[in-house]
């Protein structure tokens, strides 16, 4: 599973608990976010190094939109809409993560394997 998934879940949980809108976090919130990271890692039997502080800082600091990233993600979304409407091709399963720092897109299937 992508590190981005877990890091985003930690920040999302922080925003939810604090009653903040997405993107209203800052590096000053890092100690509280690290506590939530520890809880999430314990709940999912993960090592805390799977969600590095550098990734959390980068996600908290990046509150602006980048047109090239928006174009890439929008193109993939449009492709998925066309697949859904036409019934041709298999859709992406669950999540698509695009890391602008690496320039890579990752498809994660996080479906429950027990169902």
Secondary structure, 3 states (H helix, E strand, C coil): CCHHHHHHHHHHHHHHHHCCCCCCCCHHHHHHHHHHHHHHHHHCCCCHHHCCHHHHHHHHHCCCCCHHHHHHHHHHHHHHHHHHHHCCCCCCCCEEEEECCCCEEEEECCCCCCC
